[in-house]
Amino acid sequence: MGSIDLVSNDEADANVLVEASAASWVDQNKTINEKVAEILAGNKVDAILCVAGGWAGGNAASNGNISLIVVLWVMLDSKIYHNFTFGHRFLRCRITLNC
């Protein structure tokens, strides 16, 4: 199991650390793709799972929730973009799911 995140995961077999200060999603994606390709060394994976957002916490009844939602929206949009490109490059079987 690998982890792509802002911080290292001690339980992961491999970690790719994301630089939140990257100039753009394109720059961030290029760097992450290069690191994942290096780790996989030509191998493919069976699944890519995005579980981003659990760190946010919050409460649906809170008046300040909209600012949290804006942060999540920006963070999750970048994860969707990265996962889309990873799937094309690194999945053994390419299947697109529309939810």
CNS distance restraints for C-alpha pairs under 8 A (distance, minus, plus):
assign (resid   1 and name CA) (resid  12 and name CA) 5.37 0.50 0.50
assign (resid   1 and name CA) (resid  13 and name CA) 5.45 0.50 0.50
assign (resid   1 and name CA) (resid  14 and name CA) 7.03 0.50 0.50
assign (resid   2 and name CA) (resid  12 and name CA) 5.09 0.50 0.50
assign (resid   2 and name CA) (resid  13 and name CA) 5.51 0.50 0.50
assign (resid   2 and name CA) (resid  14 and name CA) 4.75 0.50 0.50
assign (resid   2 and name CA) (resid  15 and name CA) 5.81 0.50 0.50
assign (resid   2 and name CA) (resid  16 and name CA) 7.86 0.50 0.50
assign (resid   3 and name CA) (resid   8 and name CA) 7.50 0.50 0.50
assign (resid   3 and name CA) (resid   9 and name CA) 6.48 0.50 0.50
assign (resid   3 and name CA) (resid  12 and name CA) 5.94 0.50 0.50
assign (resid   3 and name CA) (resid  13 and name CA) 7.96 0.50 0.50
assign (resid   3 and name CA) (resid  14 and name CA) 6.36 0.50 0.50
assign (resid   3 and name CA) (resid  15 and name CA) 4.87 0.50 0.50
assign (resid   3 and name CA) (resid  16 and name CA) 6.20 0.50 0.50
assign (resid   4 and name CA) (resid  15 and name CA) 5.97 0.50 0.50
assign (resid   4 and name CA) (resid  16 and name CA) 4.72 0.50 0.50
assign (resid   4 and name CA) (resid  17 and name CA) 5.92 0.50 0.50
assign (resid   4 and name CA) (resid  18 and name CA) 6.72 0.50 0.50
assign (resid   5 and name CA) (resid  15 and name CA) 7.73 0.50 0.50
assign (resid   5 and name CA) (resid  16 and name CA) 6.59 0.50 0.50
assign (resid   5 and name CA) (resid  17 and name CA) 5.36 0.50 0.50
assign (resid   5 and name CA) (resid  18 and name CA) 5.51 0.50 0.50
assign (resid   6 and name CA) (resid  17 and name CA) 5.40 0.50 0.50
assign (resid   6 and name CA) (resid  18 and name CA) 4.96 0.50 0.50
assign (resid   6 and name CA) (resid  19 and name CA) 6.68 0.50 0.50
assign (resid   6 and name CA) (resid  20 and name CA) 6.98 0.50 0.50
assign (resid   7 and name CA) (resid  17 and name CA) 6.14 0.50 0.50
assign (resid   7 and name CA) (resid  18 and name CA) 7.77 0.50 0.50
assign (resid   8 and name CA) (resid  15 and name CA) 6.00 0.50 0.50
assign (resid   8 and name CA) (resid  16 and name CA) 7.61 0.50 0.50
assign (resid   8 and name CA) (resid  17 and name CA) 6.62 0.50 0.50
assign (resid   9 and name CA) (resid  15 and name CA) 6.73 0.50 0.50
assign (resid  14 and name CA) (resid  39 and name CA) 7.42 0.50 0.50
assign (resid  16 and name CA) (resid  32 and name CA) 6.84 0.50 0.50
assign (resid  16 and name CA) (resid  35 and name CA) 6.60 0.50 0.50
assign (resid  16 and name CA) (resid  36 and name CA) 7.10 0.50 0.50
assign (resid  17 and name CA) (resid  32 and name CA) 7.95 0.50 0.50
assign (resid  18 and name CA) (resid  28 and name CA) 7.18 0.50 0.50
assign (resid  18 and name CA) (resid  32 and name CA) 6.99 0.50 0.50
assign (resid  19 and name CA) (resid  28 and name CA) 7.03 0.50 0.50
assign (resid  22 and name CA) (resid  27 and name CA) 6.46 0.50 0.50
assign (resid  22 and name CA) (resid  28 and name CA) 5.68 0.50 0.50
assign (resid  23 and name CA) (resid  27 and name CA) 6.38 0.50 0.50
assign (resid  23 and name CA) (resid  28 and name CA) 7.49 0.50 0.50
assign (resid  24 and name CA) (resid  28 and name CA) 6.18 0.50 0.50
assign (resid  25 and name CA) (resid  29 and name CA) 5.79 0.50 0.50
assign (resid  25 and name CA) (resid  78 and name CA) 6.36 0.50 0.50
assign (resid  26 and name CA) (resid  30 and name CA) 6.13 0.50 0.50
assign (resid  27 and name CA) (resid  31 and name CA) 6.35 0.50 0.50
assign (resid  28 and name CA) (resid  32 and name CA) 6.18 0.50 0.50
assign (resid  29 and name CA) (resid  33 and name CA) 5.92 0.50 0.50
assign (resid  29 and name CA) (resid  82 and name CA) 5.87 0.50 0.50
assign (resid  30 and name CA) (resid  34 and name CA) 6.20 0.50 0.50
assign (resid  31 and name CA) (resid  35 and name CA) 6.32 0.50 0.50
assign (resid  32 and name CA) (resid  36 and name CA) 6.10 0.50 0.50
assign (resid  33 and name CA) (resid  37 and name CA) 5.98 0.50 0.50
assign (resid  33 and name CA) (resid  86 and name CA) 6.95 0.50 0.50
assign (resid  34 and name CA) (resid  38 and name CA) 6.21 0.50 0.50
assign (resid  35 and name CA) (resid  39 and name CA) 6.27 0.50 0.50
assign (resid  36 and name CA) (resid  40 and name CA) 6.08 0.50 0.50
assign (resid  37 and name CA) (resid  41 and name CA) 5.87 0.50 0.50
assign (resid  37 and name CA) (resid  42 and name CA) 6.84 0.50 0.50
assign (resid  37 and name CA) (resid  90 and name CA) 7.85 0.50 0.50
assign (resid  38 and name CA) (resid  42 and name CA) 7.97 0.50 0.50
assign (resid  40 and name CA) (resid  44 and name CA) 6.97 0.50 0.50
assign (resid  43 and name CA) (resid  90 and name CA) 7.54 0.50 0.50
assign (resid  44 and name CA) (resid  90 and name CA) 5.00 0.50 0.50
assign (resid  44 and name CA) (resid  91 and name CA) 5.34 0.50 0.50
assign (resid  44 and name CA) (resid  92 and name CA) 5.00 0.50 0.50
assign (resid  45 and name CA) (resid  90 and name CA) 6.07 0.50 0.50
assign (resid  45 and name CA) (resid  91 and name CA) 4.99 0.50 0.50
assign (resid  45 and name CA) (resid  92 and name CA) 5.56 0.50 0.50
assign (resid  46 and name CA) (resid  91 and name CA) 5.91 0.50 0.50
assign (resid  46 and name CA) (resid  92 and name CA) 5.72 0.50 0.50
assign (resid  46 and name CA) (resid  93 and name CA) 7.19 0.50 0.50
assign (resid  47 and name CA) (resid  91 and name CA) 6.55 0.50 0.50
assign (resid  48 and name CA) (resid  83 and name CA) 7.12 0.50 0.50
assign (resid  48 and name CA) (resid  86 and name CA) 7.84 0.50 0.50
assign (resid  48 and name CA) (resid  87 and name CA) 6.94 0.50 0.50
assign (resid  48 and name CA) (resid  91 and name CA) 7.51 0.50 0.50
assign (resid  50 and name CA) (resid  79 and name CA) 7.22 0.50 0.50
assign (resid  50 and name CA) (resid  80 and name CA) 7.91 0.50 0.50
assign (resid  50 and name CA) (resid  83 and name CA) 7.39 0.50 0.50
assign (resid  52 and name CA) (resid  76 and name CA) 6.72 0.50 0.50
assign (resid  52 and name CA) (resid  79 and name CA) 7.52 0.50 0.50
assign (resid  53 and name CA) (resid  72 and name CA) 6.53 0.50 0.50
assign (resid  53 and name CA) (resid  76 and name CA) 7.26 0.50 0.50
assign (resid  56 and name CA) (resid  68 and name CA) 7.44 0.50 0.50
assign (resid  56 and name CA) (resid  72 and name CA) 7.54 0.50 0.50
assign (resid  58 and name CA) (resid  62 and name CA) 7.52 0.50 0.50
assign (resid  58 and name CA) (resid  65 and name CA) 6.91 0.50 0.50
assign (resid  58 and name CA) (resid  68 and name CA) 7.42 0.50 0.50
assign (resid  59 and name CA) (resid  65 and name CA) 6.96 0.50 0.50
assign (resid  60 and name CA) (resid  65 and name CA) 6.62 0.50 0.50
assign (resid  61 and name CA) (resid  65 and name CA) 7.70 0.50 0.50
assign (resid  64 and name CA) (resid  68 and name CA) 7.18 0.50 0.50
assign (resid  65 and name CA) (resid  69 and name CA) 6.21 0.50 0.50
assign (resid  66 and name CA) (resid  70 and name CA) 6.26 0.50 0.50
assign (resid  67 and name CA) (resid  71 and name CA) 6.44 0.50 0.50
assign (resid  68 and name CA) (resid  72 and name CA) 6.21 0.50 0.50
assign (resid  69 and name CA) (resid  73 and name CA) 5.97 0.50 0.50
assign (resid  70 and name CA) (resid  74 and name CA) 6.37 0.50 0.50
assign (resid  71 and name CA) (resid  75 and name CA) 6.20 0.50 0.50
assign (resid  72 and name CA) (resid  76 and name CA) 5.78 0.50 0.50
assign (resid  73 and name CA) (resid  77 and name CA) 5.95 0.50 0.50
assign (resid  74 and name CA) (resid  78 and name CA) 6.59 0.50 0.50
assign (resid  75 and name CA) (resid  79 and name CA) 6.56 0.50 0.50
assign (resid  76 and name CA) (resid  80 and name CA) 6.20 0.50 0.50
assign (resid  77 and name CA) (resid  81 and name CA) 6.34 0.50 0.50
assign (resid  78 and name CA) (resid  82 and name CA) 6.17 0.50 0.50
assign (resid  79 and name CA) (resid  83 and name CA) 6.00 0.50 0.50
assign (resid  80 and name CA) (resid  84 and name CA) 6.11 0.50 0.50
assign (resid  81 and name CA) (resid  85 and name CA) 6.57 0.50 0.50
assign (resid  82 and name CA) (resid  86 and name CA) 6.12 0.50 0.50
assign (resid  83 and name CA) (resid  87 and name CA) 5.97 0.50 0.50
assign (resid  84 and name CA) (resid  88 and name CA) 6.62 0.50 0.50
assign (resid  85 and name CA) (resid  89 and name CA) 6.50 0.50 0.50
assign (resid  86 and name CA) (resid  90 and name CA) 5.59 0.50 0.50
assign (resid  86 and name CA) (resid  91 and name CA) 7.38 0.50 0.50
assign (resid  87 and name CA) (resid  91 and name CA) 5.09 0.50 0.50
assign (resid  87 and name CA) (resid  94 and name CA) 6.80 0.50 0.50
assign (resid  88 and name CA) (resid  94 and name CA) 6.69 0.50 0.50
